[in-house]
Amino acid sequence: MRIEIKNEFSFILFLYVALAVFIVFDVSGIVRVALGLPFVLFFPGYTLIAALFPARDDIDDIERVALSFGLSIAIVPLLGLILNYTPWGIRLYPVLLTLLVFTILLSVITVHRRNKLSSEKRFMVTLNLETIKWGSLSRLDKILSVVLVGTIIFAVGSLYYVATTPKVGEKFTEFYILGSGGKAEGYPRDMNAGEEKEVILGIVNHENCPITYTAEVRMNGYLKKRLGPFDLNNEEIREESVSFSANRPQENMKVEFLLFINGESDPYRSLHLWVDVYE
């Protein structure tokens, strides 16, 4: 059984519209990944090969498919590099639009070049359902077949990995000081001996797992106060009002705020203020 597709670019455009709908409406899942992978791993190289070799006999089908995968892997990073030097940068929508423009431009060139050839010489996507005997293939075709199968296995493996692996972002903890008004200003710069000053100490867990925090307040290296332990789940916030005072006058007294996690002895984060103490 032999099936010929005269214009495969209409099908490619249809798949692109479907992918764009999924992206615009923020639909995630394996279907979106399955639609997106061909536009990264196959279609850019395929349209370029189609534009370069519009005739049926320019290269055989196995070479055409193998080169499509190989060139796509080279073209997409190059387009990303070009986008990096534009005001839009490497973001989802600019990448999506760039791949669309690239695909449409080369599709138009391909159709123009094919129309200049006779119908017998034009390349058309042909689905031949007859069994191909391995022994009848040339040595080059055998090598390209192995490369093609390996590339397809890699693409399917990538699809499975992307679809099933949870996306884990950067792990870190926010540790900050706010003034008594709850803003990043109004920090105490001077105080009288025996007077208490107050700040707000903030902790935000972005470690993607529950963490136990403790905090210490030190003045000139001496421990004055210990806070916690606080058990925070991922993305949980804890803010504590912390007061401190000094008994004698001193210039440039260093008030340190140290954060520890899971009972470790070395500080995980540290902040400090410089305060002048008067009589």
N, C-alpha and C positions, 0 to 999 in steps of 0.2 A: 504493500500500500504506500502510495507516494502523495504527500501533501505539500503544496507550494504556497508560500505567503509572499505576495508581490510587494507589499509595503509594511514592513515590520515596525516602522517608526510610529505609526498610529497606535500600535499596541504599547510601545515604550512610553508614549505621551500619556496614554490612559493610566498606566501604572504610576507615572509621575504625579498625575492629578490625584490619584488615590492616596499616594504617600503624602502629598501636600495637605490633603484634608485631615489625615491622621495627625500631622504635626501641628496644624493650625488649631485644631480642637484638643490638642494635648492628649491624644489617645495613645497609651503605651501598651506594650505587650509584644508577643512573638510575631503577630501579623505585621506590625509596624517595622519590626526588625527585618522580617522577611522581605518587605517591600523596599527597605532602605539599602540592604546589602548589594543588590544588583546595580544600584546607582553609584556605588562606591567601587565594587569589585569587577563589574563587567561592562555596563553600558558606556562609560566614557571611552574605554579602549575599543569597544565594538564600533561605535560611531566613527572613531578616527580611522580604524581599519576599513570600514565601509567606504569612507570618503577617499582613502588612498587607493583602494582596490575595488572599483565598482563592477568590474567584469567577473563573470563566473569562473573563468579559467586563470585569473591572476594568481590566486593561491587556493589550495584546497580547503575544505571545511574544517578539518582538524587544526590546521595552521591558523585559520581565521579565529577559531574559538580560543586557542591557546594564546595567541597574541593579544586577543581582547582582554583576557585576564591579566596578562603581564603588563600591558600598557596602562590599564586602569590603575594598577598599583603604583605606576610612575606618575600618571597624570594628576590624580587627586591630590597628592602632597604638593605638587607643583602649583596647582590652583590655590591650595591653602596658603602657600608661601606668598603668592601674589596678593591674596586677600589680606595677609598680615600687614602689608604696606599700604593699605587703603584705610580710609576713615572708618569703614565698617568692621574691620578685623575678622578674626576667625570665629564667627558665631553661627548659630544654627540657620537662621534665615538667610544671611548672606551666602553661606555654603550651598544651601538649597537652591537659591536663585542662580548662583554661578554655575552649578551643575546643569540646571535647566537651560540656561543660555548656551552653554557649551554644547549640550546635546542637540538642541534645536538648530544651532548654526551648522554643525557638522551634518545633521540630517538633511538640511536644505541643500548643502553642497553635494551630498551623496545622491539625492534624488535628481539634481540637475545633471550630474555626471552620468548616472544610469540612463536618463532619458536620451542622452546623446548616442547611446548604444542601441543596437537592434535587440529585439525582445529575446532572441536566442542567446545573446552574449551577456545580457544583464544578470547580475547575481540576484538570486532569490533564496530566501530561507526555505530549505527543503527538508521535510521530515520523511525519511525513508524508514519504514518500519520493518524492512527486511533485515535478517540477521547478517552481520558483517563477520566474515571469517578472519580470525587473527592472522592466519598464515598468509592471507592474500594481501596484507598491508606491507608497505615498504618499511625499511628500517627507520626512516625519519618519522613516518606516520606512527609507528609503534612507540617511539620515544615521546612524540607529542601526545599520544593517547595517555601514556603513563603520567606525563606532566599534567594533562588536563584532569585526569581522575584525581590526582593528588591535590590539585587546586580546588576542585569541587568539594573534596573531603574537608579541606581546610576551611572553605567558606561555610559549609554546613556546621562544622565544629565551632567556628566563630559565632554563628547564629545561635547555637545552643548555649554557648558560654555567656554571650551578652544577655540572652533572654532569661537565664536561670541564675546568674551570679548577682547577688545584691550589690548595689552601688554604694560603696563606702567612701565618704569624703575624707578630707583632712581631719586628723584627730588633734584637738587642742582644748585648752581651758582658758576662758576669759577670766582675768583677775584685774580688778580696777578699784580705784578710790574716787569717791564723789565728795564734794563739799557738803556741809550740813544742810544745804538747801536741795540736795539730791541732784545737783548738776556738776559737770566737770569744771568747776570754778569755785572760788571762795574757800580755797584750802587755807588752813591756819598757817600763818607765816611768823607770827610772834605771839607770846603769851607771858603771863606773869607766873612767878614761882607759886606752886600750889593750885594754880588755875587749871581746870579741865577743859580740853578742847575735844571736839567730836568730828569724826568723819564717817562715811558710809563705805563699808568694804563689800565689794560685789564679786560673786563667783558664778560662772556659767559653765556648765558641763557640755562640751562638744566632743567627748571622747568615744561616743558610740557605745558606751557601756556604763553601768553604775560605778560611781567612784566615791570613796570616803575621803573627805577633805578635813584638814585641820589648819588653823592659822595661828600665827604668833605675832605679837607686837614687841619690838625691841627698840630700846633707846640707848644709843651709843654702844650697841652690842649686848646690852643687858636685857634679859627677858623680863617684860613687864606684864604681859597678859597672854593667855592662851585661849583660843576659841575653837569650839567643835568638840567632837567630830560631827561633820555634816555629811549625811548620805544623800547624794544627788543622782538622780537618773539622767540619762542622756537628754540634753536640751533643757534641763531643769535649772532654775535660777535661785540663788540665795543671796540676800543682802542683809548685812548686820551693821548696826550702829556701834562704833568702837570709840571709846573715850580714852584719853591719855593725859598725863600731867607730869610735871617735873618739880623737884623739891628745891632746886637751887638755880641761880642764874647761869646762863651759858649761851655763847654765840654759836650759831650753826650746829645745833644739836640734830643728829641724824635719827629720825624716827622711821624704823623699818617695819614693813608688813610682809611676812613670809608665808607662803602657801605650801602645804605638804599634802601628798596624796598617798592613800592606802598605807599609812603608818611608816613611810620612808623617812629616813633621818636627814636627807639632803633636801633643801628647798626646791620645789618644782617651779615656782614663780616668786618674784620678789618685787616690791615697790618701796619707795621711800620719800620722805619729805624732809626739808631742812627748816628748822624752827629756831628762832631766837627767843631765849627765856630771860625775862627781866625780873628785878626784885619787886 
